[in-house]
């Protein structure tokens, strides 16, 4: 993995001071990433390191007890304090389905896309064909955003506007 920031190295004409500042920011993120990786690996399975759409580095990790699985994400700009910055919490239903119970964390940062992709990879590695979930009445105030998110990740979506409910289903 090449740890570069497009922002830091886009042109040779950038001010030397700006380049120095960007390099220092990148070095700090790498240092923080190393420290966070050590702490996270003590309690969870590290799945990967990704760069967000805002060019921030994040660590993706998994806790799976055989009944439930949590895909979690931690930003590398701050120290890991035992708490995730974003999570998809799910449970196993039968032998062929993972049911998403909740998605928690800040929106519009790309964290959900990173985590859902890792959940799909985890499902495939466990020979699980389906990822399902519900859209509940509490989700109705951001329904358009949820529909866009699940469509982008190739989920089949059924919405009942009368009862303000719905279901999602992904099939490998």
PENOR-V883475 format. One record per helix or strand of 3 or more residues. SS is the DSSP state (H for helix, E for strand). FROM is the first residue (numbers start at 1). LEN is the number of residues. If there is no record, write none. Layout:
SS&FROM&LEN, SS&FROM&LEN
//
This chain:
H&16&26, E&45&7, E&57&8, E&68&8, E&86&8, E&97&9, H&111&15, E&130&6, H&137&16, E&156&5, E&165&7
//
